[in-house]
Amino acid sequence: MKITAPLADAAILVELGSRIARLRLERNLKQAELAAQAGIGKRTLERMEAGGPTELIHLGRSEEHTF
């Protein structure tokens, strides 16, 4: 899905979560492994992948690491 301006916040969160999960699975990582690498809690990663709300600081932390 291409992210465009008219998308609602919820749809954007779902899309980002889907992309994170896909990349994690392509790299054969468990949620706990990726969370540890990203410096976030497993539960935070679960929420992100499910499209749930999370603080931007968590997403920023994830971007510091390649996954």
mmJSON file of the N, C-alpha and C atoms, coordinates in Angstrom:
{"data_MODEL":{"atom_site":{
"group_PDB":["ATOM","ATOM","ATOM","ATOM","ATOM","ATOM","ATOM","ATOM","ATOM","ATOM","ATOM","ATOM","ATOM","ATOM","ATOM","ATOM","ATOM","ATOM","ATOM","ATOM","ATOM","ATOM","ATOM","ATOM","ATOM","ATOM","ATOM","ATOM","ATOM","ATOM","ATOM","ATOM","ATOM","ATOM","ATOM","ATOM","ATOM","ATOM","ATOM","ATOM","ATOM","ATOM","ATOM","ATOM","ATOM","ATOM","ATOM","ATOM","ATOM","ATOM","ATOM","ATOM","ATOM","ATOM","ATOM","ATOM","ATOM","ATOM","ATOM","ATOM","ATOM","ATOM","ATOM","ATOM","ATOM","ATOM","ATOM","ATOM","ATOM","ATOM","ATOM","ATOM","ATOM","ATOM","ATOM","ATOM","ATOM","ATOM","ATOM","ATOM","ATOM","ATOM","ATOM","ATOM","ATOM","ATOM","ATOM","ATOM","ATOM","ATOM","ATOM","ATOM","ATOM","ATOM","ATOM","ATOM","ATOM","ATOM","ATOM","ATOM","ATOM","ATOM","ATOM","ATOM","ATOM","ATOM","ATOM","ATOM","ATOM","ATOM","ATOM","ATOM","ATOM","ATOM","ATOM","ATOM","ATOM","ATOM","ATOM","ATOM","ATOM","ATOM","ATOM","ATOM","ATOM","ATOM","ATOM","ATOM","ATOM","ATOM","ATOM","ATOM","ATOM","ATOM","ATOM","ATOM","ATOM","ATOM","ATOM","ATOM","ATOM","ATOM","ATOM","ATOM","ATOM","ATOM","ATOM","ATOM","ATOM","ATOM","ATOM","ATOM","ATOM","ATOM","ATOM","ATOM","ATOM","ATOM","ATOM","ATOM","ATOM","ATOM","ATOM","ATOM","ATOM","ATOM","ATOM","ATOM","ATOM","ATOM","ATOM","ATOM","ATOM","ATOM","ATOM","ATOM","ATOM","ATOM","ATOM","ATOM","ATOM","ATOM","ATOM","ATOM","ATOM","ATOM","ATOM","ATOM","ATOM","ATOM","ATOM","ATOM","ATOM","ATOM","ATOM","ATOM","ATOM","ATOM","ATOM","ATOM","ATOM"],
"id":[1,2,3,4,5,6,7,8,9,10,11,12,13,14,15,16,17,18,19,20,21,22,23,24,25,26,27,28,29,30,31,32,33,34,35,36,37,38,39,40,41,42,43,44,45,46,47,48,49,50,51,52,53,54,55,56,57,58,59,60,61,62,63,64,65,66,67,68,69,70,71,72,73,74,75,76,77,78,79,80,81,82,83,84,85,86,87,88,89,90,91,92,93,94,95,96,97,98,99,100,101,102,103,104,105,106,107,108,109,110,111,112,113,114,115,116,117,118,119,120,121,122,123,124,125,126,127,128,129,130,131,132,133,134,135,136,137,138,139,140,141,142,143,144,145,146,147,148,149,150,151,152,153,154,155,156,157,158,159,160,161,162,163,164,165,166,167,168,169,170,171,172,173,174,175,176,177,178,179,180,181,182,183,184,185,186,187,188,189,190,191,192,193,194,195,196,197,198,199,200,201],
"type_symbol":["N","C","C","N","C","C","N","C","C","N","C","C","N","C","C","N","C","C","N","C","C","N","C","C","N","C","C","N","C","C","N","C","C","N","C","C","N","C","C","N","C","C","N","C","C","N","C","C","N","C","C","N","C","C","N","C","C","N","C","C","N","C","C","N","C","C","N","C","C","N","C","C","N","C","C","N","C","C","N","C","C","N","C","C","N","C","C","N","C","C","N","C","C","N","C","C","N","C","C","N","C","C","N","C","C","N","C","C","N","C","C","N","C","C","N","C","C","N","C","C","N","C","C","N","C","C","N","C","C","N","C","C","N","C","C","N","C","C","N","C","C","N","C","C","N","C","C","N","C","C","N","C","C","N","C","C","N","C","C","N","C","C","N","C","C","N","C","C","N","C","C","N","C","C","N","C","C","N","C","C","N","C","C","N","C","C","N","C","C","N","C","C","N","C","C","N","C","C","N","C","C"],
"label_atom_id":["N","CA","C","N","CA","C","N","CA","C","N","CA","C","N","CA","C","N","CA","C","N","CA","C","N","CA","C","N","CA","C","N","CA","C","N","CA","C","N","CA","C","N","CA","C","N","CA","C","N","CA","C","N","CA","C","N","CA","C","N","CA","C","N","CA","C","N","CA","C","N","CA","C","N","CA","C","N","CA","C","N","CA","C","N","CA","C","N","CA","C","N","CA","C","N","CA","C","N","CA","C","N","CA","C","N","CA","C","N","CA","C","N","CA","C","N","CA","C","N","CA","C","N","CA","C","N","CA","C","N","CA","C","N","CA","C","N","CA","C","N","CA","C","N","CA","C","N","CA","C","N","CA","C","N","CA","C","N","CA","C","N","CA","C","N","CA","C","N","CA","C","N","CA","C","N","CA","C","N","CA","C","N","CA","C","N","CA","C","N","CA","C","N","CA","C","N","CA","C","N","CA","C","N","CA","C","N","CA","C","N","CA","C","N","CA","C","N","CA","C","N","CA","C","N","CA","C","N","CA","C","N","CA","C"],
"label_alt_id":[null,null,null,null,null,null,null,null,null,null,null,null,null,null,null,null,null,null,null,null,null,null,null,null,null,null,null,null,null,null,null,null,null,null,null,null,null,null,null,null,null,null,null,null,null,null,null,null,null,null,null,null,null,null,null,null,null,null,null,null,null,null,null,null,null,null,null,null,null,null,null,null,null,null,null,null,null,null,null,null,null,null,null,null,null,null,null,null,null,null,null,null,null,null,null,null,null,null,null,null,null,null,null,null,null,null,null,null,null,null,null,null,null,null,null,null,null,null,null,null,null,null,null,null,null,null,null,null,null,null,null,null,null,null,null,null,null,null,null,null,null,null,null,null,null,null,null,null,null,null,null,null,null,null,null,null,null,null,null,null,null,null,null,null,null,null,null,null,null,null,null,null,null,null,null,null,null,null,null,null,null,null,null,null,null,null,null,null,null,null,null,null,null,null,null,null,null,null,null,null,null],
"label_comp_id":["MET","MET","MET","LYS","LYS","LYS","ILE","ILE","ILE","THR","THR","THR","ALA","ALA","ALA","PRO","PRO","PRO","LEU","LEU","LEU","ALA","ALA","ALA","ASP","ASP","ASP","ALA","ALA","ALA","ALA","ALA","ALA","ILE","ILE","ILE","LEU","LEU","LEU","VAL","VAL","VAL","GLU","GLU","GLU","LEU","LEU","LEU","GLY","GLY","GLY","SER","SER","SER","ARG","ARG","ARG","ILE","ILE","ILE","ALA","ALA","ALA","ARG","ARG","ARG","LEU","LEU","LEU","ARG","ARG","ARG","LEU","LEU","LEU","GLU","GLU","GLU","ARG","ARG","ARG","ASN","ASN","ASN","LEU","LEU","LEU","LYS","LYS","LYS","GLN","GLN","GLN","ALA","ALA","ALA","GLU","GLU","GLU","LEU","LEU","LEU","ALA","ALA","ALA","ALA","ALA","ALA","GLN","GLN","GLN","ALA","ALA","ALA","GLY","GLY","GLY","ILE","ILE","ILE","GLY","GLY","GLY","LYS","LYS","LYS","ARG","ARG","ARG","THR","THR","THR","LEU","LEU","LEU","GLU","GLU","GLU","ARG","ARG","ARG","MET","MET","MET","GLU","GLU","GLU","ALA","ALA","ALA","GLY","GLY","GLY","GLY","GLY","GLY","PRO","PRO","PRO","THR","THR","THR","GLU","GLU","GLU","LEU","LEU","LEU","ILE","ILE","ILE","HIS","HIS","HIS","LEU","LEU","LEU","GLY","GLY","GLY","ARG","ARG","ARG","SER","SER","SER","GLU","GLU","GLU","GLU","GLU","GLU","HIS","HIS","HIS","THR","THR","THR","PHE","PHE","PHE"],
"label_asym_id":["A","A","A","A","A","A","A","A","A","A","A","A","A","A","A","A","A","A","A","A","A","A","A","A","A","A","A","A","A","A","A","A","A","A","A","A","A","A","A","A","A","A","A","A","A","A","A","A","A","A","A","A","A","A","A","A","A","A","A","A","A","A","A","A","A","A","A","A","A","A","A","A","A","A","A","A","A","A","A","A","A","A","A","A","A","A","A","A","A","A","A","A","A","A","A","A","A","A","A","A","A","A","A","A","A","A","A","A","A","A","A","A","A","A","A","A","A","A","A","A","A","A","A","A","A","A","A","A","A","A","A","A","A","A","A","A","A","A","A","A","A","A","A","A","A","A","A","A","A","A","A","A","A","A","A","A","A","A","A","A","A","A","A","A","A","A","A","A","A","A","A","A","A","A","A","A","A","A","A","A","A","A","A","A","A","A","A","A","A","A","A","A","A","A","A","A","A","A","A","A","A"],
"label_entity_id":["1","1","1","1","1","1","1","1","1","1","1","1","1","1","1","1","1","1","1","1","1","1","1","1","1","1","1","1","1","1","1","1","1","1","1","1","1","1","1","1","1","1","1","1","1","1","1","1","1","1","1","1","1","1","1","1","1","1","1","1","1","1","1","1","1","1","1","1","1","1","1","1","1","1","1","1","1","1","1","1","1","1","1","1","1","1","1","1","1","1","1","1","1","1","1","1","1","1","1","1","1","1","1","1","1","1","1","1","1","1","1","1","1","1","1","1","1","1","1","1","1","1","1","1","1","1","1","1","1","1","1","1","1","1","1","1","1","1","1","1","1","1","1","1","1","1","1","1","1","1","1","1","1","1","1","1","1","1","1","1","1","1","1","1","1","1","1","1","1","1","1","1","1","1","1","1","1","1","1","1","1","1","1","1","1","1","1","1","1","1","1","1","1","1","1","1","1","1","1","1","1"],
"label_seq_id":[1,1,1,2,2,2,3,3,3,4,4,4,5,5,5,6,6,6,7,7,7,8,8,8,9,9,9,10,10,10,11,11,11,12,12,12,13,13,13,14,14,14,15,15,15,16,16,16,17,17,17,18,18,18,19,19,19,20,20,20,21,21,21,22,22,22,23,23,23,24,24,24,25,25,25,26,26,26,27,27,27,28,28,28,29,29,29,30,30,30,31,31,31,32,32,32,33,33,33,34,34,34,35,35,35,36,36,36,37,37,37,38,38,38,39,39,39,40,40,40,41,41,41,42,42,42,43,43,43,44,44,44,45,45,45,46,46,46,47,47,47,48,48,48,49,49,49,50,50,50,51,51,51,52,52,52,53,53,53,54,54,54,55,55,55,56,56,56,57,57,57,58,58,58,59,59,59,60,60,60,61,61,61,62,62,62,63,63,63,64,64,64,65,65,65,66,66,66,67,67,67],
"pdbx_PDB_ins_code":[null,null,null,null,null,null,null,null,null,null,null,null,null,null,null,null,null,null,null,null,null,null,null,null,null,null,null,null,null,null,null,null,null,null,null,null,null,null,null,null,null,null,null,null,null,null,null,null,null,null,null,null,null,null,null,null,null,null,null,null,null,null,null,null,null,null,null,null,null,null,null,null,null,null,null,null,null,null,null,null,null,null,null,null,null,null,null,null,null,null,null,null,null,null,null,null,null,null,null,null,null,null,null,null,null,null,null,null,null,null,null,null,null,null,null,null,null,null,null,null,null,null,null,null,null,null,null,null,null,null,null,null,null,null,null,null,null,null,null,null,null,null,null,null,null,null,null,null,null,null,null,null,null,null,null,null,null,null,null,null,null,null,null,null,null,null,null,null,null,null,null,null,null,null,null,null,null,null,null,null,null,null,null,null,null,null,null,null,null,null,null,null,null,null,null,null,null,null,null,null,null],
"Cartn_x":[0.847,0.0,0.891,0.602,1.327,0.702,1.543,1.04,0.86,-0.36,-0.67,-1.312,-1.318,-1.82,-3.238,-4.172,-5.547,-5.778,-4.785,-5.002,-5.199,-6.088,-6.329,-5.145,-4.956,-3.859,-3.862,-5.017,-5.112,-4.613,-4.96,-4.519,-3.003,-2.429,-0.981,-0.296,-0.814,-0.231,-0.289,-1.4,-1.544,-0.521,-0.363,0.591,2.026,2.4,3.748,3.994,3.016,3.144,3.31,2.559,2.653,4.038,4.579,5.911,6.988,6.875,7.843,7.793,6.592,6.441,7.002,6.719,7.214,8.744,9.351,10.813,11.416,10.773,11.257,11.21,10.111,9.956,10.914,11.149,12.103,13.511,13.799,15.112,15.129,14.028,13.903,14.178,13.635,13.797,12.501,12.622,11.467,11.238,10.032,9.722,10.674,10.971,11.868,13.26,13.722,15.053,15.097,14.098,14.073,13.902,13.04,12.83,14.133,14.874,16.152,17.135,17.187,18.089,17.712,16.422,15.932,15.942,16.175,16.196,14.814,13.813,12.441,11.928,10.82,10.222,9.489,9.401,8.68,7.224,6.625,5.216,5.043,6.014,5.955,5.996,6.875,6.956,5.66,5.086,3.805,2.742,2.681,1.693,1.958,3.237,3.575,3.16,3.481,3.142,1.638,0.912,-0.547,-1.22,-0.423,-0.995,-1.537,-1.15,-1.623,-0.82,-1.328,-0.631,0.665,1.645,2.918,3.528,4.423,5.062,6.089,6.236,7.179,8.605,8.931,10.286,10.629,9.646,9.895,10.224,9.505,9.77,11.137,11.467,12.778,13.896,13.715,14.71,14.89,13.792,13.855,14.648,14.547,15.238,16.738,17.204,18.633,19.307,18.53,19.05,18.532,19.329,18.842,18.13,16.917,16.168,15.384],
"Cartn_y":[-1.174,0.0,1.235,2.167,3.422,4.368,4.956,5.884,7.248,7.754,9.063,9.928,11.227,12.184,11.906,11.486,11.319,10.138,9.274,8.122,8.559,7.9,8.174,7.667,8.252,7.848,6.351,5.792,4.358,3.513,3.89,3.143,3.224,4.364,4.527,3.637,3.593,2.735,1.267,0.849,-0.537,-0.83,0.077,-0.118,-0.18,0.717,0.692,-0.606,-1.017,-2.262,-3.458,-3.467,-4.552,-4.598,-3.438,-3.379,-3.843,-3.43,-3.862,-5.38,-5.934,-7.385,-8.125,-7.626,-8.279,-8.292,-7.164,-7.086,-8.002,-8.048,-8.923,-10.377,-10.78,-12.165,-12.507,-11.558,-11.787,-12.053,-11.494,-11.669,-12.8,-13.546,-14.687,-14.326,-13.191,-12.749,-12.956,-13.347,-13.4,-11.992,-11.745,-10.416,-10.024,-10.952,-10.647,-10.266,-10.921,-10.621,-9.217,-8.89,-7.567,-6.487,-6.722,-5.738,-5.463,-6.509,-6.332,-5.543,-5.861,-5.149,-3.678,-3.407,-2.037,-1.253,-1.941,-1.269,-0.913,-1.711,-1.492,-2.79,-2.707,-3.894,-4.726,-6.025,-6.921,-6.489,-6.094,-5.672,-4.431,-3.528,-2.346,-2.759,-3.691,-4.18,-4.875,-5.657,-6.313,-5.283,-4.202,-3.146,-2.481,-2.221,-1.586,-2.468,-3.745,-4.655,-4.825,-4.693,-4.827,-3.53,-2.484,-1.214,-0.387,-0.751,-0.018,1.24,2.087,3.341,3.09,3.884,3.843,5.232,5.526,6.838,6.882,8.025,8.167,7.852,8.056,7.761,6.294,5.395,3.972,3.709,4.352,4.181,4.753,5.868,6.472,5.565,4.896,3.959,2.826,2.335,1.233,1.62,2.879,3.315,3.408,3.458,3.512,2.194,1.149,-0.187,-0.649,-1.41,-1.959,-3.259,-3.363,-4.623,-4.929],
"Cartn_z":[0.0,0.0,0.0,-0.851,-0.894,0.122,0.966,1.976,1.325,1.4,0.839,1.913,1.696,2.68,3.173,2.317,2.798,3.751,3.916,4.797,6.24,6.909,8.322,9.145,10.314,11.196,11.457,11.695,12.0,10.837,9.629,8.455,8.29,8.605,8.511,9.538,10.772,11.803,11.397,10.812,10.355,9.26,8.327,7.234,7.753,8.642,9.208,9.972,10.751,11.501,10.589,9.511,8.537,7.905,7.59,6.988,7.964,9.208,10.219,10.368,10.475,10.63,9.42,8.224,7.011,6.978,7.281,7.286,8.346,9.507,10.58,10.147,9.549,9.104,7.965,7.063,5.974,6.511,7.674,8.296,9.325,9.374,10.282,11.736,12.151,13.534,14.303,15.553,16.451,16.97,17.447,17.965,19.087,19.97,21.096,20.601,19.542,19.003,18.402,17.591,16.976,18.037,18.998,20.053,20.797,21.113,21.805,20.941,19.657,18.747,18.628,18.659,18.502,19.81,20.92,22.209,22.724,22.348,22.814,23.429,24.138,24.722,23.678,23.941,23.026,22.891,23.984,23.95,23.069,23.09,22.229,20.766,20.439,19.067,18.664,19.568,19.282,18.933,19.72,19.453,18.102,17.817,16.543,15.372,15.436,14.343,14.18,15.268,15.215,14.76,14.556,14.125,15.262,16.469,17.629,17.874,18.741,19.023,19.789,19.483,20.189,20.113,21.014,20.992,19.868,19.241,18.138,18.557,19.801,20.269,20.018,20.119,19.889,18.425,17.54,16.116,15.778,16.38,16.164,16.622,17.738,18.227,17.233,16.684,15.733,14.5,14.087,12.887,13.081,14.333,14.59,14.255,14.168,13.903,12.548,11.848,10.591,10.883,10.401,10.564,9.355],
"occupancy":[1.0,1.0,1.0,1.0,1.0,1.0,1.0,1.0,1.0,1.0,1.0,1.0,1.0,1.0,1.0,1.0,1.0,1.0,1.0,1.0,1.0,1.0,1.0,1.0,1.0,1.0,1.0,1.0,1.0,1.0,1.0,1.0,1.0,1.0,1.0,1.0,1.0,1.0,1.0,1.0,1.0,1.0,1.0,1.0,1.0,1.0,1.0,1.0,1.0,1.0,1.0,1.0,1.0,1.0,1.0,1.0,1.0,1.0,1.0,1.0,1.0,1.0,1.0,1.0,1.0,1.0,1.0,1.0,1.0,1.0,1.0,1.0,1.0,1.0,1.0,1.0,1.0,1.0,1.0,1.0,1.0,1.0,1.0,1.0,1.0,1.0,1.0,1.0,1.0,1.0,1.0,1.0,1.0,1.0,1.0,1.0,1.0,1.0,1.0,1.0,1.0,1.0,1.0,1.0,1.0,1.0,1.0,1.0,1.0,1.0,1.0,1.0,1.0,1.0,1.0,1.0,1.0,1.0,1.0,1.0,1.0,1.0,1.0,1.0,1.0,1.0,1.0,1.0,1.0,1.0,1.0,1.0,1.0,1.0,1.0,1.0,1.0,1.0,1.0,1.0,1.0,1.0,1.0,1.0,1.0,1.0,1.0,1.0,1.0,1.0,1.0,1.0,1.0,1.0,1.0,1.0,1.0,1.0,1.0,1.0,1.0,1.0,1.0,1.0,1.0,1.0,1.0,1.0,1.0,1.0,1.0,1.0,1.0,1.0,1.0,1.0,1.0,1.0,1.0,1.0,1.0,1.0,1.0,1.0,1.0,1.0,1.0,1.0,1.0,1.0,1.0,1.0,1.0,1.0,1.0,1.0,1.0,1.0,1.0,1.0,1.0],
"B_iso_or_equiv":[0.0,0.0,0.0,0.0,0.0,0.0,0.0,0.0,0.0,0.0,0.0,0.0,0.0,0.0,0.0,0.0,0.0,0.0,0.0,0.0,0.0,0.0,0.0,0.0,0.0,0.0,0.0,0.0,0.0,0.0,0.0,0.0,0.0,0.0,0.0,0.0,0.0,0.0,0.0,0.0,0.0,0.0,0.0,0.0,0.0,0.0,0.0,0.0,0.0,0.0,0.0,0.0,0.0,0.0,0.0,0.0,0.0,0.0,0.0,0.0,0.0,0.0,0.0,0.0,0.0,0.0,0.0,0.0,0.0,0.0,0.0,0.0,0.0,0.0,0.0,0.0,0.0,0.0,0.0,0.0,0.0,0.0,0.0,0.0,0.0,0.0,0.0,0.0,0.0,0.0,0.0,0.0,0.0,0.0,0.0,0.0,0.0,0.0,0.0,0.0,0.0,0.0,0.0,0.0,0.0,0.0,0.0,0.0,0.0,0.0,0.0,0.0,0.0,0.0,0.0,0.0,0.0,0.0,0.0,0.0,0.0,0.0,0.0,0.0,0.0,0.0,0.0,0.0,0.0,0.0,0.0,0.0,0.0,0.0,0.0,0.0,0.0,0.0,0.0,0.0,0.0,0.0,0.0,0.0,0.0,0.0,0.0,0.0,0.0,0.0,0.0,0.0,0.0,0.0,0.0,0.0,0.0,0.0,0.0,0.0,0.0,0.0,0.0,0.0,0.0,0.0,0.0,0.0,0.0,0.0,0.0,0.0,0.0,0.0,0.0,0.0,0.0,0.0,0.0,0.0,0.0,0.0,0.0,0.0,0.0,0.0,0.0,0.0,0.0,0.0,0.0,0.0,0.0,0.0,0.0,0.0,0.0,0.0,0.0,0.0,0.0],
"pdbx_formal_charge":[null,null,null,null,null,null,null,null,null,null,null,null,null,null,null,null,null,null,null,null,null,null,null,null,null,null,null,null,null,null,null,null,null,null,null,null,null,null,null,null,null,null,null,null,null,null,null,null,null,null,null,null,null,null,null,null,null,null,null,null,null,null,null,null,null,null,null,null,null,null,null,null,null,null,null,null,null,null,null,null,null,null,null,null,null,null,null,null,null,null,null,null,null,null,null,null,null,null,null,null,null,null,null,null,null,null,null,null,null,null,null,null,null,null,null,null,null,null,null,null,null,null,null,null,null,null,null,null,null,null,null,null,null,null,null,null,null,null,null,null,null,null,null,null,null,null,null,null,null,null,null,null,null,null,null,null,null,null,null,null,null,null,null,null,null,null,null,null,null,null,null,null,null,null,null,null,null,null,null,null,null,null,null,null,null,null,null,null,null,null,null,null,null,null,null,null,null,null,null,null,null],
"auth_seq_id":[1,1,1,2,2,2,3,3,3,4,4,4,5,5,5,6,6,6,7,7,7,8,8,8,9,9,9,10,10,10,11,11,11,12,12,12,13,13,13,14,14,14,15,15,15,16,16,16,17,17,17,18,18,18,19,19,19,20,20,20,21,21,21,22,22,22,23,23,23,24,24,24,25,25,25,26,26,26,27,27,27,28,28,28,29,29,29,30,30,30,31,31,31,32,32,32,33,33,33,34,34,34,35,35,35,36,36,36,37,37,37,38,38,38,39,39,39,40,40,40,41,41,41,42,42,42,43,43,43,44,44,44,45,45,45,46,46,46,47,47,47,48,48,48,49,49,49,50,50,50,51,51,51,52,52,52,53,53,53,54,54,54,55,55,55,56,56,56,57,57,57,58,58,58,59,59,59,60,60,60,61,61,61,62,62,62,63,63,63,64,64,64,65,65,65,66,66,66,67,67,67],
"auth_comp_id":["MET","MET","MET","LYS","LYS","LYS","ILE","ILE","ILE","THR","THR","THR","ALA","ALA","ALA","PRO","PRO","PRO","LEU","LEU","LEU","ALA","ALA","ALA","ASP","ASP","ASP","ALA","ALA","ALA","ALA","ALA","ALA","ILE","ILE","ILE","LEU","LEU","LEU","VAL","VAL","VAL","GLU","GLU","GLU","LEU","LEU","LEU","GLY","GLY","GLY","SER","SER","SER","ARG","ARG","ARG","ILE","ILE","ILE","ALA","ALA","ALA","ARG","ARG","ARG","LEU","LEU","LEU","ARG","ARG","ARG","LEU","LEU","LEU","GLU","GLU","GLU","ARG","ARG","ARG","ASN","ASN","ASN","LEU","LEU","LEU","LYS","LYS","LYS","GLN","GLN","GLN","ALA","ALA","ALA","GLU","GLU","GLU","LEU","LEU","LEU","ALA","ALA","ALA","ALA","ALA","ALA","GLN","GLN","GLN","ALA","ALA","ALA","GLY","GLY","GLY","ILE","ILE","ILE","GLY","GLY","GLY","LYS","LYS","LYS","ARG","ARG","ARG","THR","THR","THR","LEU","LEU","LEU","GLU","GLU","GLU","ARG","ARG","ARG","MET","MET","MET","GLU","GLU","GLU","ALA","ALA","ALA","GLY","GLY","GLY","GLY","GLY","GLY","PRO","PRO","PRO","THR","THR","THR","GLU","GLU","GLU","LEU","LEU","LEU","ILE","ILE","ILE","HIS","HIS","HIS","LEU","LEU","LEU","GLY","GLY","GLY","ARG","ARG","ARG","SER","SER","SER","GLU","GLU","GLU","GLU","GLU","GLU","HIS","HIS","HIS","THR","THR","THR","PHE","PHE","PHE"],
"auth_asym_id":["A","A","A","A","A","A","A","A","A","A","A","A","A","A","A","A","A","A","A","A","A","A","A","A","A","A","A","A","A","A","A","A","A","A","A","A","A","A","A","A","A","A","A","A","A","A","A","A","A","A","A","A","A","A","A","A","A","A","A","A","A","A","A","A","A","A","A","A","A","A","A","A","A","A","A","A","A","A","A","A","A","A","A","A","A","A","A","A","A","A","A","A","A","A","A","A","A","A","A","A","A","A","A","A","A","A","A","A","A","A","A","A","A","A","A","A","A","A","A","A","A","A","A","A","A","A","A","A","A","A","A","A","A","A","A","A","A","A","A","A","A","A","A","A","A","A","A","A","A","A","A","A","A","A","A","A","A","A","A","A","A","A","A","A","A","A","A","A","A","A","A","A","A","A","A","A","A","A","A","A","A","A","A","A","A","A","A","A","A","A","A","A","A","A","A","A","A","A","A","A","A"],
"auth_atom_id":["N","CA","C","N","CA","C","N","CA","C","N","CA","C","N","CA","C","N","CA","C","N","CA","C","N","CA","C","N","CA","C","N","CA","C","N","CA","C","N","CA","C","N","CA","C","N","CA","C","N","CA","C","N","CA","C","N","CA","C","N","CA","C","N","CA","C","N","CA","C","N","CA","C","N","CA","C","N","CA","C","N","CA","C","N","CA","C","N","CA","C","N","CA","C","N","CA","C","N","CA","C","N","CA","C","N","CA","C","N","CA","C","N","CA","C","N","CA","C","N","CA","C","N","CA","C","N","CA","C","N","CA","C","N","CA","C","N","CA","C","N","CA","C","N","CA","C","N","CA","C","N","CA","C","N","CA","C","N","CA","C","N","CA","C","N","CA","C","N","CA","C","N","CA","C","N","CA","C","N","CA","C","N","CA","C","N","CA","C","N","CA","C","N","CA","C","N","CA","C","N","CA","C","N","CA","C","N","CA","C","N","CA","C","N","CA","C","N","CA","C","N","CA","C","N","CA","C","N","CA","C","N","CA","C"],
"pdbx_PDB_model_num":[1,1,1,1,1,1,1,1,1,1,1,1,1,1,1,1,1,1,1,1,1,1,1,1,1,1,1,1,1,1,1,1,1,1,1,1,1,1,1,1,1,1,1,1,1,1,1,1,1,1,1,1,1,1,1,1,1,1,1,1,1,1,1,1,1,1,1,1,1,1,1,1,1,1,1,1,1,1,1,1,1,1,1,1,1,1,1,1,1,1,1,1,1,1,1,1,1,1,1,1,1,1,1,1,1,1,1,1,1,1,1,1,1,1,1,1,1,1,1,1,1,1,1,1,1,1,1,1,1,1,1,1,1,1,1,1,1,1,1,1,1,1,1,1,1,1,1,1,1,1,1,1,1,1,1,1,1,1,1,1,1,1,1,1,1,1,1,1,1,1,1,1,1,1,1,1,1,1,1,1,1,1,1,1,1,1,1,1,1,1,1,1,1,1,1,1,1,1,1,1,1]
}}}
